[in-house]
Amino acid sequence: MNASLKTESYPETYYAGAYWGARKASPEDCARHTAAFLNLLAECDPFLAHWYKPARSRKDARKHPLMPPDVPTLTEMFRRGVNREPGGPAIEELGFRISFDNGGDTGDCGTLRINGGMVSADVPNHCVLSLPWRGSNADRVLTAPVLERVVRGMLCSWEPDWAFATSNAYERQHREPESAPFSLGWMTYLSNRLGRLPPLPSPVRIEQIEGKGTLIVLTPERFTASNPGHVALAEQVRELLDRAGLLKPRPVQS
């Protein structure tokens, strides 16, 4: 297959995610954090300022906007999203989960998946934002300034152990073992609870986040798994983080 056609058929896609360990929370707690995050997302880019409750069709969903965020509405969504065996009682240690999107078309849509209130050591709590991969919205959103604001919004709203924005292709090709406490992405936030960062090479940018942790931005331009220079830089950074003991398995307390 022609390389240009292959690239066009299979565009590189991206997402941002925040992850934290066992942390008990009620549906209302999860709703408040979600409302705070939605307000911060709306400040990042107009594409991220419109969200809708799940519905049978996209047309129906647009009748039920989630913006401005309403805590009672979100609380009820989390209550309905309790994890349970079919027909059985709620599994309290697995918390609550919800998902919804911003009503865009295929390739031009944002989707949020949130799982909070889990106290199981097997699966982390998380907030994951899937991003558009085509069109003017993707051109605007898939930039370091916008995604850095998205990640910072996750930090302010959820206080995670780690967070990142990354290429799906890079993550698939360079997956960390299940025992690793985090995965390296285009930009990666590490809580101080995970350890101290070593010096990292240019053009990597490191920023301290309000005494809570550190944000690593690998490249100012869009990071891609198809760029050998980007991949080599990421592997160099990963090796330095590993030597510093940051990728060693460890329990994370929230």
One Martini backbone bead per residue (centre of mass of N, CA, C, O) as a GRO file, in nm:
protein
  254
    1MET     BB    1   0.098   0.035   0.020
    2ASN     BB    2   0.074   0.350   0.015
    3ALA     BB    3   0.198   0.554   0.255
    4SER     BB    4   0.000   0.797   0.231
    5LEU     BB    5  -0.259   0.623   0.246
    6LYS     BB    6  -0.205   0.492   0.518
    7THR     BB    7  -0.196   0.753   0.685
    8GLU     BB    8  -0.484   0.845   0.604
    9SER     BB    9  -0.636   0.583   0.712
   10TYR     BB   10  -0.425   0.595   0.981
   11PRO     BB   11  -0.445   0.799   1.211
   12GLU     BB   12  -0.320   0.966   1.467
   13THR     BB   13  -0.405   0.924   1.801
   14TYR     BB   14  -0.553   1.082   2.104
   15TYR     BB   15  -0.498   1.118   2.468
   16ALA     BB   16  -0.619   1.183   2.803
   17GLY     BB   17  -0.493   1.103   3.145
   18ALA     BB   18  -0.600   1.019   3.480
   19TYR     BB   19  -0.441   0.868   3.784
   20TRP     BB   20  -0.556   0.684   4.081
   21GLY     BB   21  -0.585   0.552   4.368
   22ALA     BB   22  -0.725   0.462   4.634
   23ARG     BB   23  -1.053   0.643   4.670
   24LYS     BB   24  -1.291   0.747   4.851
   25ALA     BB   25  -1.626   0.813   4.706
   26SER     BB   26  -1.895   0.981   4.618
   27PRO     BB   27  -2.109   1.080   4.383
   28GLU     BB   28  -2.082   1.381   4.466
   29ASP     BB   29  -1.780   1.400   4.457
   30CYS     BB   30  -1.751   1.323   4.158
   31ALA     BB   31  -1.929   1.558   4.054
   32ARG     BB   32  -1.756   1.795   4.150
   33HIS     BB   33  -1.502   1.721   3.994
   34THR     BB   34  -1.635   1.719   3.714
   35ALA     BB   35  -1.734   2.012   3.711
   36ALA     BB   36  -1.456   2.138   3.736
   37PHE     BB   37  -1.340   2.013   3.475
   38LEU     BB   38  -1.543   2.125   3.268
   39ASN     BB   39  -1.472   2.422   3.320
   40LEU     BB   40  -1.170   2.393   3.238
   41LEU     BB   41  -1.213   2.284   2.952
   42ALA     BB   42  -1.367   2.537   2.840
   43GLU     BB   43  -1.089   2.711   2.857
   44CYS     BB   44  -0.913   2.560   2.635
   45ASP     BB   45  -1.164   2.510   2.423
   46PRO     BB   46  -1.451   2.516   2.238
   47PHE     BB   47  -1.464   2.202   2.190
   48LEU     BB   48  -1.465   2.168   2.533
   49ALA     BB   49  -1.769   2.324   2.597
   50HIS     BB   50  -1.940   2.057   2.500
   51TRP     BB   51  -2.191   1.853   2.669
   52TYR     BB   52  -2.361   1.522   2.688
   53LYS     BB   53  -2.590   1.315   2.750
   54PRO     BB   54  -2.674   1.015   2.716
   55ALA     BB   55  -2.821   0.861   2.417
   56ARG     BB   56  -2.970   0.705   2.151
   57SER     BB   57  -2.899   0.981   2.008
   58ARG     BB   58  -2.749   1.261   1.898
   59LYS     BB   59  -3.004   1.431   1.885
   60ASP     BB   60  -3.100   1.373   2.176
   61ALA     BB   61  -2.847   1.471   2.331
   62ARG     BB   62  -2.883   1.783   2.254
   63LYS     BB   63  -3.124   1.804   2.476
   64HIS     BB   64  -2.878   1.724   2.708
   65PRO     BB   65  -2.697   1.926   2.857
   66LEU     BB   66  -2.389   1.972   3.074
   67MET     BB   67  -2.395   2.281   3.005
   68PRO     BB   68  -2.365   2.380   3.270
   69PRO     BB   69  -2.265   2.223   3.538
   70ASP     BB   70  -2.459   1.979   3.732
   71VAL     BB   71  -2.436   1.819   4.021
   72PRO     BB   72  -2.703   1.654   4.045
   73THR     BB   73  -2.684   1.525   3.765
   74LEU     BB   74  -2.406   1.389   3.805
   75THR     BB   75  -2.478   1.227   4.054
   76GLU     BB   76  -2.692   1.048   3.915
   77MET     BB   77  -2.498   0.925   3.709
   78PHE     BB   78  -2.317   0.787   3.920
   79ARG     BB   79  -2.532   0.617   4.058
   80ARG     BB   80  -2.598   0.460   3.788
   81GLY     BB   81  -2.268   0.381   3.768
   82VAL     BB   82  -2.263   0.145   3.934
   83ASN     BB   83  -2.105  -0.135   4.027
   84ARG     BB   84  -2.241  -0.460   3.911
   85GLU     BB   85  -2.399  -0.731   3.917
   86PRO     BB   86  -2.636  -0.885   3.762
   87GLY     BB   87  -2.891  -0.818   3.992
   88GLY     BB   88  -2.704  -0.701   4.203
   89PRO     BB   89  -2.514  -0.555   4.411
   90ALA     BB   90  -2.310  -0.327   4.493
   91ILE     BB   91  -1.960  -0.257   4.423
   92GLU     BB   92  -1.798  -0.052   4.621
   93GLU     BB   93  -1.484  -0.086   4.537
   94LEU     BB   94  -1.567   0.015   4.220
   95GLY     BB   95  -1.758   0.239   4.224
   96PHE     BB   96  -1.790   0.493   3.963
   97ARG     BB   97  -1.942   0.542   3.628
   98ILE     BB   98  -1.887   0.749   3.333
   99SER     BB   99  -2.015   0.863   3.001
  100PHE     BB  100  -1.936   1.114   2.743
  101ASP     BB  101  -2.006   1.369   2.493
  102ASN     BB  102  -1.985   1.643   2.230
  103GLY     BB  103  -2.143   1.557   1.947
  104GLY     BB  104  -1.960   1.452   1.742
  105ASP     BB  105  -1.811   1.323   1.486
  106THR     BB  106  -1.625   1.116   1.338
  107GLY     BB  107  -1.307   1.240   1.443
  108ASP     BB  108  -1.492   1.500   1.589
  109CYS     BB  109  -1.456   1.390   1.898
  110GLY     BB  110  -1.538   1.392   2.246
  111THR     BB  111  -1.447   1.174   2.529
  112LEU     BB  112  -1.570   1.075   2.855
  113ARG     BB  113  -1.407   0.884   3.123
  114ILE     BB  114  -1.526   0.798   3.457
  115ASN     BB  115  -1.360   0.672   3.762
  116GLY     BB  116  -1.481   0.667   4.097
  117GLY     BB  117  -1.437   0.544   4.430
  118MET     BB  118  -1.208   0.347   4.431
  119VAL     BB  119  -1.058   0.065   4.650
  120SER     BB  120  -0.902  -0.087   4.444
  121ALA     BB  121  -0.582  -0.224   4.349
  122ASP     BB  122  -0.639  -0.320   4.042
  123VAL     BB  123  -0.791  -0.038   3.971
  124PRO     BB  124  -0.782   0.271   3.862
  125ASN     BB  125  -0.858   0.568   3.881
  126HIS     BB  126  -1.029   0.779   3.622
  127CYS     BB  127  -0.958   1.023   3.350
  128VAL     BB  128  -1.074   1.013   3.006
  129LEU     BB  129  -0.969   1.180   2.696
  130SER     BB  130  -1.089   1.183   2.388
  131LEU     BB  131  -0.973   1.287   2.067
  132PRO     BB  132  -0.947   1.441   1.791
  133TRP     BB  133  -0.826   1.351   1.431
  134ARG     BB  134  -0.993   1.572   1.262
  135GLY     BB  135  -0.961   1.876   1.157
  136SER     BB  136  -0.968   2.184   1.311
  137ASN     BB  137  -0.988   2.079   1.599
  138ALA     BB  138  -0.738   1.902   1.595
  139ASP     BB  139  -0.534   2.122   1.514
  140ARG     BB  140  -0.586   2.278   1.787
  141VAL     BB  141  -0.578   2.057   2.022
  142LEU     BB  142  -0.306   1.911   1.902
  143THR     BB  143  -0.141   2.089   2.124
  144ALA     BB  144   0.056   2.183   2.373
  145PRO     BB  145  -0.109   2.416   2.505
  146VAL     BB  146  -0.383   2.268   2.526
  147LEU     BB  147  -0.294   1.995   2.663
  148GLU     BB  148  -0.169   2.124   2.910
  149ARG     BB  149  -0.438   2.239   3.015
  150VAL     BB  150  -0.581   1.972   3.041
  151VAL     BB  151  -0.389   1.841   3.244
  152ARG     BB  152  -0.413   2.064   3.457
  153GLY     BB  153  -0.716   2.017   3.501
  154MET     BB  154  -0.681   1.733   3.615
  155LEU     BB  155  -0.510   1.812   3.860
  156CYS     BB  156  -0.712   2.009   3.995
  157SER     BB  157  -0.962   1.797   4.007
  158TRP     BB  158  -0.802   1.500   4.103
  159GLU     BB  159  -0.520   1.446   4.214
  160PRO     BB  160  -0.310   1.265   4.081
  161ASP     BB  161  -0.040   1.056   4.034
  162TRP     BB  162  -0.101   1.056   3.715
  163ALA     BB  163  -0.044   1.202   3.381
  164PHE     BB  164  -0.153   1.226   3.024
  165ALA     BB  165  -0.046   1.286   2.681
  166THR     BB  166  -0.112   1.073   2.391
  167SER     BB  167  -0.025   0.832   2.169
  168ASN     BB  168  -0.160   0.540   2.079
  169ALA     BB  169   0.073   0.428   1.911
  170TYR     BB  170   0.297   0.461   2.119
  171GLU     BB  171   0.170   0.292   2.344
  172ARG     BB  172   0.154   0.025   2.185
  173GLN     BB  173   0.473   0.014   2.107
  174HIS     BB  174   0.546   0.125   2.434
  175ARG     BB  175   0.466  -0.065   2.663
  176GLU     BB  176   0.417  -0.099   2.981
  177PRO     BB  177   0.423  -0.266   3.244
  178GLU     BB  178   0.190  -0.336   3.485
  179SER     BB  179   0.400  -0.250   3.725
  180ALA     BB  180   0.403   0.025   3.637
  181PRO     BB  181   0.320   0.353   3.762
  182PHE     BB  182   0.365   0.452   3.454
  183SER     BB  183   0.335   0.643   3.150
  184LEU     BB  184   0.483   0.767   2.870
  185GLY     BB  185   0.441   1.082   2.708
  186TRP     BB  186   0.431   1.372   2.566
  187MET     BB  187   0.282   1.434   2.843
  188THR     BB  188   0.390   1.420   3.197
  189TYR     BB  189   0.259   1.351   3.518
  190LEU     BB  190   0.421   1.362   3.848
  191SER     BB  191   0.405   1.288   4.151
  192ASN     BB  192   0.592   1.322   4.436
  193ARG     BB  193   0.521   1.025   4.529
  194LEU     BB  194   0.715   0.890   4.293
  195GLY     BB  195   0.944   1.111   4.293
  196ARG     BB  196   1.252   1.221   4.157
  197LEU     BB  197   1.375   1.400   3.907
  198PRO     BB  198   1.585   1.403   3.659
  199PRO     BB  199   1.770   1.514   3.433
  200LEU     BB  200   1.679   1.645   3.108
  201PRO     BB  201   1.677   1.670   2.779
  202SER     BB  202   1.684   1.833   2.505
  203PRO     BB  203   1.354   1.972   2.460
  204VAL     BB  204   1.278   1.923   2.740
  205ARG     BB  205   1.014   2.010   2.964
  206ILE     BB  206   1.005   2.139   3.306
  207GLU     BB  207   0.736   2.149   3.558
  208GLN     BB  208   0.619   2.284   3.837
  209ILE     BB  209   0.324   2.187   4.046
  210GLU     BB  210   0.246   2.334   4.324
  211GLY     BB  211   0.420   2.108   4.490
  212LYS     BB  212   0.297   1.819   4.366
  213GLY     BB  213   0.468   1.819   4.085
  214THR     BB  214   0.554   1.706   3.742
  215LEU     BB  215   0.602   1.834   3.413
  216ILE     BB  216   0.643   1.662   3.100
  217VAL     BB  217   0.773   1.790   2.784
  218LEU     BB  218   0.906   1.669   2.502
  219THR     BB  219   0.747   1.854   2.276
  220PRO     BB  220   0.630   2.138   2.111
  221GLU     BB  221   0.544   1.953   1.911
  222ARG     BB  222   0.389   1.707   1.773
  223PHE     BB  223   0.377   1.393   1.882
  224THR     BB  224   0.514   1.103   1.705
  225ALA     BB  225   0.551   0.763   1.616
  226SER     BB  226   0.671   0.839   1.313
  227ASN     BB  227   0.908   0.984   1.471
  228PRO     BB  228   1.225   0.895   1.542
  229GLY     BB  229   1.310   1.134   1.723
  230HIS     BB  230   1.082   1.110   1.927
  231VAL     BB  231   1.130   0.816   2.015
  232ALA     BB  232   1.423   0.853   2.109
  233LEU     BB  233   1.362   1.061   2.327
  234ALA     BB  234   1.167   0.889   2.493
  235GLU     BB  235   1.373   0.661   2.554
  236GLN     BB  236   1.574   0.839   2.703
  237VAL     BB  237   1.383   0.930   2.926
  238ARG     BB  238   1.299   0.656   3.027
  239GLU     BB  239   1.582   0.563   3.117
  240LEU     BB  240   1.622   0.789   3.328
  241LEU     BB  241   1.374   0.717   3.501
  242ASP     BB  242   1.464   0.429   3.562
  243ARG     BB  243   1.736   0.496   3.700
  244ALA     BB  244   1.571   0.673   3.925
  245GLY     BB  245   1.317   0.463   4.004
  246LEU     BB  246   1.024   0.545   3.875
  247LEU     BB  247   0.953   0.242   3.734
  248LYS     BB  248   0.917   0.113   3.991
  249PRO     BB  249   0.746  -0.072   4.181
  250ARG     BB  250   0.472   0.083   4.377
  251PRO     BB  251   0.303   0.203   4.624
  252VAL     BB  252   0.014   0.422   4.615
  253GLN     BB  253  -0.077   0.696   4.805
  254SER     BB  254  -0.375   0.913   4.864
   0.00000   0.00000   0.00000
